[in-house]
Every structure is written in C-alpha cells, then in structure tokens.
Amino acid sequence: MLNLAFLVVACSKMDAPAPQTGGNGRYAATDGSSAMSSPVNGGRYYGGLTFSDVVKMINNYGDNQAKVISQQMGIEDARSCWFSVAEIKRFITHLEADVLQNGSVDANGLGIRFYYGAHDKIPTLAGTPASYGMHHNLVMIPTYSDKGSNIDFNPYQLNTQTRKPVPLGLMEEGKKMTRITINSAGEDDSSFSMNHGHLYPPYKP
C-alpha cells in the first residue's frame, strides 16, 4: 500500500486562553513593549513581519473574508489553528529522512504548502467535536523544487521507471480531487499526519 506523506491539521479545541482584543473583535497593536533579540545570526531579529503588519492582516481578514462567511453561512468560522513546534519538527524530520532514503528529489528544495480546508457539516475526523462542523482547517502538503516551481508530491509514491515523485496536481486549475492514492481494495491509504491542531474560535467553554 502507498502511504500518502501529507499532513492534515484538523481543528479541535484550543487549550490556551483567548487573545485580547479591543472589545470589537479587532486586535490592537501595542506600543512600548520590550522584545529580546534572537540568539541566531549574531543576535539580530528574524526578518519576519512587523507586529503592526500582522495586526493589519488579521483585522483585514476579520473585516472581509470572515464577515462574508458569517453573513452567508451563519457561522463564526475559525480565525486560527494552532499546533506545536514539536509536531512540525517531527513532520519535517520524517519528510527529510524519507526523501534522503529514496533519493527521489533534492532535500534542499523541499517545502510545505498550506491548503485551506474545512470540516464536513458533521465532522468525520476522529476526535473532532460536532461544533467544528464547516469550520476551517489546514492541510500541509510537501513540495519539491523543479525548474523554479514548487511541486506538490507524495515522497512514498514514485514513478516506477524514473524513480521520481508523481506530482499530485493539486494546483491545477479546476482540479477537484476525490482520491489522492487508493490501495488495491479501493480504500484510502493511511496518511502521514499529526495530532489535531487547536482551533480558535469556536471558543473553549
């Protein structure tokens, strides 16, 4: 049987307390907060987004996409999905080890593409409460680099002649998948996945 090496981040309850907002559901940028420099690269900060940029992007989503979902679907959809650094490290470690073992692609060109997904109206993933029906989740798919493009692939599914991965084709226009891989009995193979992520909202009671 073929094992699909992708990671589904399904959404379940969040254990951490809800983040503070300005009272209208919008996040507020804070001034005067102190920050420690990273020990990496001689103590310089990691070159990510500024906090103001992060706040703006989160609020933009809440004012636009999330509002449309609420108005048209009648649900307060998920705004975030949390999972641990340890789980991400395990996924990356296994992906790199599998690629190095079969030599199918250059490990230096590996990446992860995040797809938006949603639970069924009645969630079917084990351990997912019914209150998470129709809510966002995330699906992580491994990618390899080929001539400047990042190609979705399953490191366990190789072309028998070339020994190269078979592209999944998830980025093709109009593509709607019914099965990624099936076994000889016509059933879905078990996939390489990790524990459910923590969703917010729905809010923890």
N, C-alpha and C positions, 0 to 999 in steps of 0.2 A: 504494500500500500504506500501511496505517496503521502508525505506529510507536508501540509502547507505551512511554510515558515512565515506567517504573518501574525501580527499581534493585535488582538481586539481589546480595546479598552472600553469595556462596557461600564455603565454608570450605576453606582449604588450609593448608599448613604455616606455622607461626609461626617467624620468624627470631630473635626475642628470647628470652633465657634464661627458664626457668620462674620464676614468682614464688615467694618463700619462704613456706613455711607452718610451722605449729607442729609438724610431724612426723606429724600425724594427718590431713593433708589439709585442715585448717581454717586460715583466715587469722587472724593475730593483729594486733590493733590495737597501734600503737606509741605510747609516750608520750615527751615531751621532744623531739620532732622540731621543727625550725625550719621556718617557711614564710614565703615572701615575699608581700606583698600585691600585688594586681593593679594595674597602672597605669590600668585602666579605672575610671571613676566615682570619681576622686579618690583612688585607692589602696585603696579598700575591697575586701574579698573578694567574689568572686562568690557569690551566695546559693544554693549547692548543698547537698548532704547533708554532715553531719559525717562524718569518717573512721570513727568508731565505728558510725554508721548503715550505712555502706557495708559494713563488715566483717560486721555482723549480717545484712544482707540476703543477702550472698554465702554466708555459712555456713548460713543458713536454707534456701537453695536446695540446697546440698550435702547437708544433713541430711534433706531431704524429697524434692523432685522428683527430684534426681539419684540419690538412693538407690533410689527406686522404679524409675526407668529401668534402673539397673544390675541390680536384682533380677529384674525382669520381662523385660527384653530381653537381658540378659547382655552389655552393652557399657558402657564408660566413656564417657559422652557428653561433648560439648563443654561447657565452662564459660564460654568467652568467644570472641568473634570480633572480631578487630582489623582496622581499615582506616585509612588515612592521612587526616589533616586535609585534605590537598590534594585527595584524591578526593572527600571530602564537599563541599568548596568548589566543585569543578567541577560536581558534580551540582546543587547549589543554584543556581549561576550560570546553568547551562543551563535549569533549570526556570523561574527568574525571567524570563530572556530570552524563552523561548518564550511564556510567559503574557502578557508585555508586548507581544509582537509580534502575537498574535492577539486580545488584548483580551477573552478569554473570562471571566476572573474577576479579582477584586481581588488583586493581588500581595501586599498587606498581610495577607491572610488565609491565605496558604499555610502548609502544614505538611508533615511527613513522619510517616507511621505505620509502625512496625516490626512486621512479622509474623514469627512463628516459622515456620521451615520445616525440612525435613530432606531430606538426600540420599537417593536411591534406594539399595537394598541394594548394587547395583553402580552407583556414581556415573556419571552421564551428562554432567555439565558438563565442558567442556574444561579440562584442566589439574588436575582434582581426582583425587587418588590413591585407589586402591581402599580404603585403610584408613579413609577418611572415610565409608564407606557407613553409612547410617542415623543419622548424626550431625546435630545441629542446624546450621542456618544461619539467616541473617536475610534478610528481603525488605523493602525500603523502597518504600513507595508514596506518591506525592504526594497531598496533600489540599488542598481549598479550604474556606473557611468559608461556611456558608449557614444563616442563622437560628439561630445558636448551635451548629450541628453541624459536624463536620469530615468532609467527604465525600471518599472515595477517587475519584481520577479520572485520566484519561489526557489531558494537555493537547493532544495531537495528534488526539484523537477527539472531534469536536464535533457536536452536533445540527445538521443542515443548515439547519433553519429558524430556530432560536433562536440559533445560534452559541454555545451554552453547552456545557460538557463533559457527556458522558454518564457518570453515576455508575457505578462498577464493581460496586457491590453486594457487596463482599467482607465487609461487616459484617453482612449479613443472616443471621438465624438459620437454621441448617441448610444454608447455602449451600456447595456444593461445586463448584468451577469445573473445567471441562475445557479451556476456551479462554477467553482474555480478548479477544483480537482474532485474526482469521484473514484471510489475504489471499484474493484471488479464486481461487487454486489450492487453497484449503483447507489451507494450511500456516501454521504460526505465523510472525508477522512478527518481524523482528529487533527487539530491545528496546534502550532506552537503559539501559545497565548500566555497571558499572565492574569493575576487576580483582578477582580473588578476594581475600577477606579472609584473615586468618591465624588459624587455629584453635588453641585450647589447651583440653584435650587433643584428639586424640592428641598425644603428646609427640614432640618432634623427636629423632631418634636421636642 
